[in-house]
Amino acid sequence: SMDEAAESAALQDQATISVADAEAAALAANPGTTVVKTELDNENGALVYSVELSNGADVKVDAGNGSILFTDSGDDIE
């Protein structure tokens, strides 16, 4: 089995947008926040960046086209 680093590199090869692109998309949608950490994940066969923001939001960004798929706000503010 591949180790974590190799798996991460393999996923990165499949992503068409960069980590920076994903973070920029997440930040643009959540003004005034900063990025805590970003991870590239395979979710149900789809490649997504999971961008965790300083406001507690977890933004899922499509690694293929940079669109925001889902934002888990981490709070109950509508």
Secondary structure, 3 states (H helix, E strand, C coil): CCCHHHHHHHHHHHCCCCHHHHHHHHHHHCCCCCEEEEEEEEECCEEEEEEEECCCCEEEEECCCCCEEEEECCCCCC
